[in-house]
Amino acid sequence: MNSFLKLAWRNIWRNKTRTLLTASVVFITVVLSIVMTSEQYGIYDKMIDNIIEVTGDLQIQNKAYWENKSINDAVATDTELIGKIKKLPDVSGVTVHLESFALASHLESTKGVIVAGVMPSDEEGFSKLRNKLSKPSNGKSSAYLLDDDEGVLVGEKLANFLKVGINDTLVLISQGYHGISAAGLFPVRGFIKLPSVELESSLIYMSLPAAQKFYGAADWGTSILIKAANNENEEQLRSKLAEVLPAEYVVKDWKELQPEIVQMIDSDVSSGYFMKGIFYMIITFIIFSTLVMMMYERRKEFGVMHAMGLQKSRLSAIVFIELLLITLLGTFFGVGFGYVLTSILNQNPIPLQGEMAKMMEEYGFEPIIFFSNSADIFYWQPIIVFCITLVLYLFPWITIRKLKIIKAMRG
C-alpha cells in the first residue's frame, strides 16, 4: 500500500498544471461553501439568541392564554410554584412576565403598544435589558429600572414616533384583568435599542409590580420564563416541569412560541443547500473532466502495466489514490483557510450600511452579518468531497475493467 501511495503521489505531479487547477477548484469551492454556511449559521444563531433572550428557553403559560393571548388567562406567580421550579437541577434562571396591550399617548401622538412587565433584576440573566439602554441623548442619559420602579423604558423608535423624551410623562390606557379599566401616568426613565425594528417601534418595559398594579393583576403573570442550564437537556427539563405544574398550565419552547422564525430558517436552509449543490456540481464536473483526460492520456501506459503483470484491481487502486490525493489536497487547504477566515469573521461581524442596512431593519434583523464557527461546518466538507470522489471513481474503475491490452498498447 505504501508503494502504491508513493507511485500515486509521483503520478499526480507529472502534470502539475492539471493537478493544481483541479485542487484549486476544490479549494475555492470548499472555502465558498464554508463561508456561506458560516454566514447562515451565524445569522440563525444570533436570531435564536435574540428570541431566547425575550422568550426564555421554555415558557409556562395557561393553556387558554396560548389560544387567545388574553390577560384574563394568566398564571399564578406564587412563591411556592416558583420555588419548585427553581429547585429543578436543569434550571438556571426563572422570571415572570406580564404582557398585554395598551394605548400610549404623549401630546398629540398616540399608538398601540405592547407593555411588558418584568423584574429588572431578573432580566440581567435573560434579555440583558440593561445592555440595551440607548446612549445619552440631549444631555440626559437613560436610567435602568428598579424592581419597584413606577417608570418605563420605551423603544427608541417608539419614543421618536411619540416625540417623548427622558423624564417626560407617558399616558397609558388599556383594559385590565377581568375587564377593569386600566389607566396611568408613567415617567420615561430611558430608551432601549432592540435588534428587532418591529419590537423597538411598539414595546414598553415597566417593572412587574407596576404592570400588575396598572392591569389590576396582583400576583399574576402571563408567562413564567425559564432559562435552561443546558440546552441539550431541554426536553428532560420540560418533562420535569410538567410533573410540578397544575393541569391547566402548559410548557412551550421558543420554537412553538415563534413558529414563523422556524419556518423562515428551514426555508433559508433549503435555499442554502441549493446554492451549495451548485458549488459541488462544479467540483464534480471539473474532477470528471480531469479523470477523462487522465484516462485518455494514460491508456497506453495502463495497457503496458497490465501486460507486465499488474492486476486491473491494483491499477484501478492506484488511480483511486491519485484521485483522492488531488481532492484531499484542495479540501485540506480549503478547510484550513476557511477555518481561519470564519474565525476572524466570527470575532469581527460585518456591519451593513446604506440601503442594505435599511432593508435588513425593515425585516426585523440587525444590520450586521454574523458568522458561526460551529464544528459541523468544517467536517461536512471533506465528507461531501469524499462521496463525490467515490461516485466519480466508478468511471476509471469501469474503464480499467474493460481495458483490452492489445488495443490499449496500440494507443
Secondary structure per residue as TSV (DSSP state, phi and psi in degrees):
chain	resnum	aa	ss	phi	psi
A	1	M	-	360.0	-36.9
A	2	N	H	-65.0	-38.0
A	3	S	H	-68.9	-36.7
A	4	F	H	-61.6	-41.5
A	5	L	H	-64.6	-43.8
A	6	K	H	-62.9	-43.9
A	7	L	H	-64.6	-42.6
A	8	A	H	-64.7	-40.7
A	9	W	H	-61.8	-41.5
A	10	R	H	-67.3	-38.6
A	11	N	H	-64.1	-39.7
A	12	I	H	-68.4	-20.8
A	13	W	T	-96.0	5.9
A	14	R	T	-69.6	-30.0
A	15	N	T	-124.5	83.9
A	16	K	H	-62.0	-38.7
A	17	T	H	-60.9	-46.4
A	18	R	H	-66.7	-41.6
A	19	T	H	-63.2	-46.9
A	20	L	H	-66.8	-37.2
A	21	L	H	-64.2	-46.7
A	22	T	H	-64.0	-46.3
A	23	A	H	-63.8	-34.8
A	24	S	H	-66.6	-39.8
A	25	V	H	-64.0	-42.3
A	26	V	H	-62.4	-43.9
A	27	F	H	-58.2	-51.0
A	28	I	H	-63.0	-43.3
A	29	T	H	-65.1	-42.2
A	30	V	H	-63.2	-43.0
A	31	V	H	-63.2	-46.0
A	32	L	H	-60.8	-42.1
A	33	S	H	-64.1	-41.8
A	34	I	H	-64.4	-47.1
A	35	V	H	-64.5	-42.4
A	36	M	H	-63.0	-46.6
A	37	T	H	-65.4	-40.0
A	38	S	H	-61.3	-41.0
A	39	E	H	-64.9	-44.8
A	40	Q	H	-59.2	-52.2
A	41	Y	H	-62.2	-37.7
A	42	G	H	-64.0	-43.3
A	43	I	H	-67.2	-41.5
A	44	Y	H	-62.6	-46.3
A	45	D	H	-60.7	-42.7
A	46	K	H	-66.5	-41.1
A	47	M	H	-61.6	-45.8
A	48	I	H	-66.3	-40.9
A	49	D	H	-58.9	-43.0
A	50	N	H	-63.5	-38.5
A	51	I	H	-68.1	-45.8
A	52	I	H	-65.4	-31.7
A	53	E	H	-60.3	-34.7
A	54	V	H	-87.7	-41.3
A	55	T	H	-99.2	-16.8
A	56	G	-	78.8	168.7
A	57	D	S	-68.5	-38.6
A	58	L	E	-135.7	152.8
A	59	Q	E	-131.7	138.7
A	60	I	E	-102.2	125.0
A	61	Q	E	-135.7	161.5
A	62	N	E	-71.1	138.0
A	63	K	H	-56.1	-36.6
A	64	A	H	-71.2	-31.6
A	65	Y	H	-64.3	-35.8
A	66	W	H	-62.0	-29.0
A	67	E	H	-79.9	-44.4
A	68	N	H	-123.3	-3.1
A	69	K	-	54.9	38.5
A	70	S	-	-95.7	139.3
A	71	I	T	-64.7	-19.6
A	72	N	T	-68.0	-21.4
A	73	D	S	-101.9	61.2
A	74	A	-	-92.2	175.5
A	75	V	E	-113.8	145.3
A	76	A	E	-73.1	136.1
A	77	T	-	-109.6	41.0
A	78	D	-	-67.8	151.7
A	79	T	H	-64.8	-28.4
A	80	E	H	-65.5	-45.4
A	81	L	H	-65.6	-45.8
A	82	I	H	-60.1	-38.7
A	83	G	H	-63.8	-40.4
A	84	K	H	-63.4	-40.5
A	85	I	H	-66.6	-43.3
A	86	K	H	-65.0	-26.0
A	87	K	H	-76.9	-15.8
A	88	L	S	-64.2	136.1
A	89	P	T	-63.3	-29.3
A	90	D	T	-92.7	7.5
A	91	V	E	-96.5	125.4
A	92	S	E	-108.2	-11.1
A	93	G	E	-166.9	145.1
A	94	V	E	-138.5	136.6
A	95	T	E	-150.0	159.9
A	96	V	E	-113.8	136.5
A	97	H	E	-117.8	143.1
A	98	L	E	-121.9	107.4
A	99	E	E	-118.7	135.8
A	100	S	E	-159.6	-173.1
A	101	F	E	-110.5	156.9
A	102	A	E	-155.8	167.5
A	103	L	E	-105.3	116.3
A	104	A	E	-98.6	137.6
A	105	S	E	-140.6	141.2
A	106	H	E	-149.9	122.8
A	107	L	T	55.3	-117.4
A	108	E	T	-102.1	5.5
A	109	S	E	-102.5	136.3
A	110	T	E	-139.7	142.8
A	111	K	E	-157.5	144.6
A	112	G	E	-73.3	134.7
A	113	V	E	-135.0	165.2
A	114	I	E	-99.4	127.2
A	115	V	E	-105.7	123.9
A	116	A	E	-115.1	112.4
A	117	G	E	-89.4	121.4
A	118	V	E	-134.6	162.6
A	119	M	-	-91.5	106.3
A	120	P	T	-53.3	-36.6
A	121	S	T	-68.3	-34.4
A	122	D	G	-72.3	-29.5
A	123	E	G	-66.5	-14.7
A	124	E	G	-60.7	-31.5
A	125	G	G	-95.7	0.2
A	126	F	T	-118.8	-90.0
A	127	S	T	-80.7	-8.2
A	128	K	-	51.2	49.3
A	129	L	G	-59.6	-34.7
A	130	R	G	-60.2	-36.3
A	131	N	G	-71.5	-13.1
A	132	K	G	-94.5	2.1
A	133	L	B	-62.8	136.7
A	134	S	-	-70.1	156.6
A	135	K	-	-69.2	157.8
A	136	P	-	-52.4	138.7
A	137	S	B	-136.2	134.8
A	138	N	T	55.4	34.9
A	139	G	T	82.2	-4.9
A	140	K	B	-116.2	131.3
A	141	S	-	-103.7	150.2
A	142	S	-	-70.3	138.8
A	143	A	-	-112.5	141.7
A	144	Y	-	-78.2	153.5
A	145	L	-	-76.1	147.7
A	146	L	-	-90.6	163.7
A	147	D	T	-63.9	-25.7
A	148	D	T	-113.2	25.7
A	149	D	-	-68.7	146.3
A	150	E	-	-102.1	2.7
A	151	G	-	-96.0	-175.3
A	152	V	E	-137.0	157.3
A	153	L	E	-109.9	132.9
A	154	V	E	-116.5	137.1
A	155	G	E	-55.7	139.4
A	156	E	H	-59.2	-43.3
A	157	K	H	-69.9	-34.2
A	158	L	H	-66.0	-40.5
A	159	A	H	-62.4	-39.1
A	160	N	H	-65.4	-37.8
A	161	F	H	-66.9	-43.6
A	162	L	H	-80.9	-8.8
A	163	K	T	56.8	44.0
A	164	V	-	-106.7	142.7
A	165	G	-	-115.2	172.2
A	166	I	T	-63.6	135.4
A	167	N	T	77.4	-1.9
A	168	D	-	-73.0	164.0
A	169	T	E	-104.4	131.4
A	170	L	E	-107.8	134.6
A	171	V	E	-96.6	127.4
A	172	L	E	-120.1	131.3
A	173	I	E	-130.5	133.8
A	174	S	E	-159.3	-176.9
A	175	Q	E	-106.3	126.5
A	176	G	-	-90.2	-161.9
A	177	Y	G	-62.7	125.6
A	178	H	G	55.3	37.9
A	179	G	G	84.1	6.7
A	180	I	-	-72.5	156.4
A	181	S	E	-74.9	136.3
A	182	A	E	-125.2	118.2
A	183	A	E	-149.3	142.7
A	184	G	E	-166.3	161.3
A	185	L	E	-109.5	128.5
A	186	F	E	-130.9	123.5
A	187	P	E	-71.7	142.3
A	188	V	E	-85.1	114.9
A	189	R	E	-82.0	-30.5
A	190	G	E	178.8	-179.1
A	191	F	E	-114.6	153.9
A	192	I	E	-127.1	145.3
A	193	K	-	-107.4	120.8
A	194	L	-	-114.2	151.9
A	195	P	S	-66.4	-26.1
A	196	S	-	-97.7	121.7
A	197	V	H	-63.2	-36.8
A	198	E	H	-61.9	-44.5
A	199	L	H	-68.0	-41.3
A	200	E	H	-63.7	-22.9
A	201	S	T	-89.9	-2.9
A	202	S	T	-145.0	3.3
A	203	L	E	-109.2	136.6
A	204	I	E	-127.0	130.2
A	205	Y	E	-102.2	139.8
A	206	M	E	-142.1	165.8
A	207	S	E	-67.1	151.6
A	208	L	H	-59.4	-45.4
A	209	P	H	-59.0	-38.5
A	210	A	H	-66.9	-39.4
A	211	A	H	-68.1	-41.4
A	212	Q	H	-63.7	-38.2
A	213	K	H	-68.0	-42.4
A	214	F	H	-63.1	-44.0
A	215	Y	H	-90.5	-2.1
A	216	G	T	66.0	37.9
A	217	A	-	-124.5	59.1
A	218	A	T	-61.4	134.8
A	219	D	T	65.5	22.9
A	220	W	E	-126.9	153.8
A	221	G	E	-147.0	157.2
A	222	T	S	-82.0	-21.0
A	223	S	E	-160.4	150.5
A	224	I	E	-111.2	117.3
A	225	L	E	-91.7	138.9
A	226	I	E	-127.7	132.3
A	227	K	E	-103.3	123.1
A	228	A	E	-81.4	140.0
A	229	A	S	-69.1	-30.4
A	230	N	-	-144.0	119.0
A	231	N	G	-61.8	-26.8
A	232	E	G	-68.0	-24.1
A	233	N	G	-99.9	19.1
A	234	E	H	-62.4	-41.1
A	235	E	H	-67.4	-37.8
A	236	Q	H	-63.9	-41.7
A	237	L	H	-63.5	-39.1
A	238	R	H	-60.6	-41.7
A	239	S	H	-66.0	-40.7
A	240	K	H	-65.6	-37.0
A	241	L	H	-64.8	-40.6
A	242	A	H	-59.8	-27.5
A	243	E	H	-74.0	-28.4
A	244	V	H	-101.9	-6.2
A	245	L	S	-93.0	150.9
A	246	P	-	-61.0	158.4
A	247	A	T	-63.5	-27.7
A	248	E	T	-82.9	-0.7
A	249	Y	E	-100.2	153.5
A	250	V	E	-135.6	149.9
A	251	V	E	-106.2	128.0
A	252	K	E	-122.4	142.2
A	253	D	E	-97.7	175.5
A	254	W	H	-64.7	-28.3
A	255	K	H	-67.5	-36.7
A	256	E	H	-74.1	-31.7
A	257	L	H	-76.7	-28.1
A	258	Q	-	-128.3	63.4
A	259	P	H	-64.4	-28.7
A	260	E	H	-67.7	-31.6
A	261	I	H	-68.4	-41.9
A	262	V	H	-61.1	-43.5
A	263	Q	H	-63.9	-40.3
A	264	M	H	-64.7	-42.4
A	265	I	H	-64.6	-44.2
A	266	D	H	-60.4	-41.6
A	267	S	H	-65.2	-41.6
A	268	D	H	-69.3	-35.0
A	269	V	H	-62.0	-41.0
A	270	S	H	-63.1	-41.9
A	271	S	H	-66.7	-33.9
A	272	G	H	-65.4	-40.3
A	273	Y	H	-59.8	-39.2
A	274	F	H	-63.2	-45.9
A	275	M	H	-64.8	-43.2
A	276	K	H	-67.9	-29.9
A	277	G	H	-62.8	-38.7
A	278	I	H	-64.4	-43.3
A	279	F	H	-56.1	-47.6
A	280	Y	H	-77.1	-20.6
A	281	M	H	-66.3	-35.1
A	282	I	H	-64.7	-44.9
A	283	I	H	-57.6	-47.0
A	284	T	H	-58.7	-44.2
A	285	F	H	-64.7	-44.8
A	286	I	H	-65.1	-44.7
A	287	I	H	-64.7	-40.9
A	288	F	H	-64.1	-40.2
A	289	S	H	-61.6	-40.7
A	290	T	H	-62.2	-41.9
A	291	L	H	-63.7	-43.4
A	292	V	H	-60.1	-46.9
A	293	M	H	-64.8	-40.4
A	294	M	H	-63.3	-46.1
A	295	M	H	-67.8	-35.8
A	296	Y	H	-69.6	-45.0
A	297	E	H	-68.5	-31.5
A	298	R	T	-106.1	16.3
A	299	R	H	-59.9	-45.7
A	300	K	H	-65.1	-39.7
A	301	E	H	-60.8	-43.0
A	302	F	H	-64.0	-38.7
A	303	G	H	-63.2	-42.6
A	304	V	H	-64.6	-45.2
A	305	M	H	-63.7	-38.8
A	306	H	H	-69.2	-37.0
A	307	A	H	-65.5	-28.4
A	308	M	T	-83.0	0.2
A	309	G	T	113.1	-1.6
A	310	L	-	-77.5	120.2
A	311	Q	-	-64.4	151.9
A	312	K	H	-62.4	-35.4
A	313	S	H	-62.9	-39.8
A	314	R	H	-74.1	-34.0
A	315	L	H	-64.3	-43.8
A	316	S	H	-68.8	-30.8
A	317	A	H	-64.1	-39.8
A	318	I	H	-62.4	-43.7
A	319	V	H	-63.4	-40.2
A	320	F	H	-62.6	-42.8
A	321	I	H	-64.3	-39.3
A	322	E	H	-60.0	-47.3
A	323	L	H	-62.1	-42.0
A	324	L	H	-65.7	-39.3
A	325	L	H	-64.3	-41.8
A	326	I	H	-63.9	-46.3
A	327	T	H	-69.9	-38.5
A	328	L	H	-66.3	-33.4
A	329	L	H	-60.1	-49.9
A	330	G	H	-67.4	-38.7
A	331	T	H	-67.4	-44.1
A	332	F	H	-59.1	-51.0
A	333	F	H	-70.0	-31.8
A	334	G	H	-65.6	-44.6
A	335	V	H	-66.1	-41.7
A	336	G	H	-62.3	-48.2
A	337	F	H	-66.4	-40.6
A	338	G	H	-62.2	-38.5
A	339	Y	H	-64.3	-45.5
A	340	V	H	-63.0	-45.1
A	341	L	H	-64.0	-47.7
A	342	T	H	-69.5	-28.9
A	343	S	H	-64.7	-40.9
A	344	I	H	-66.2	-44.8
A	345	L	H	-68.1	-31.1
A	346	N	H	-64.0	-37.3
A	347	Q	H	-83.7	-18.6
A	348	N	S	-132.4	76.9
A	349	P	-	-57.4	152.3
A	350	I	E	-94.4	114.3
A	351	P	E	-77.5	139.2
A	352	L	-	-95.8	153.4
A	353	Q	-	-135.9	167.8
A	354	G	H	69.1	-143.3
A	355	E	H	-65.1	-35.8
A	356	M	H	-62.6	-40.7
A	357	A	H	-65.0	-41.8
A	358	K	H	-63.2	-40.6
A	359	M	H	-64.0	-43.1
A	360	M	H	-61.4	-42.6
A	361	E	H	-66.0	-36.4
A	362	E	H	-63.8	-31.0
A	363	Y	T	-86.9	2.4
A	364	G	T	86.8	20.3
A	365	F	-	-113.9	154.9
A	366	E	-	-67.6	138.4
A	367	P	S	-78.1	54.2
A	368	I	E	-138.4	136.1
A	369	I	E	-95.2	115.4
A	370	F	-	-98.7	154.2
A	371	F	-	-129.1	143.3
A	372	S	-	-102.3	157.2
A	373	N	-	-123.2	30.9
A	374	S	-	-64.1	143.1
A	375	A	T	-63.0	-35.8
A	376	D	H	-68.1	-15.2
A	377	I	H	-63.9	-33.6
A	378	F	H	-94.5	-39.7
A	379	Y	H	-75.8	-17.6
A	380	W	H	-73.8	-25.9
A	381	Q	H	-64.8	-50.7
A	382	P	H	-61.2	-35.0
A	383	I	H	-63.9	-44.8
A	384	I	H	-64.0	-46.3
A	385	V	H	-63.2	-38.8
A	386	F	H	-64.2	-41.2
A	387	C	H	-63.5	-40.4
A	388	I	H	-62.6	-41.3
A	389	T	H	-61.6	-42.7
A	390	L	H	-62.2	-43.0
A	391	V	H	-65.2	-45.4
A	392	L	H	-69.4	-23.4
A	393	Y	T	-64.0	-20.4
A	394	L	H	-58.8	-32.6
A	395	F	H	-64.8	-55.1
A	396	P	H	-66.1	-31.0
A	397	W	H	-64.3	-46.3
A	398	I	H	-66.4	-41.9
A	399	T	H	-61.2	-43.4
A	400	I	H	-70.3	-37.2
A	401	R	H	-63.7	-31.7
A	402	K	T	-90.9	5.2
A	403	L	-	-64.7	129.0
A	404	K	-	-105.7	121.7
A	405	I	H	-58.0	-51.3
A	406	I	H	-61.0	-46.7
A	407	K	H	-65.8	-38.6
A	408	A	H	-69.1	-39.5
A	409	M	H	-70.5	-22.4
A	410	R	T	-78.8	-9.3
A	411	G	-	88.5	360.0
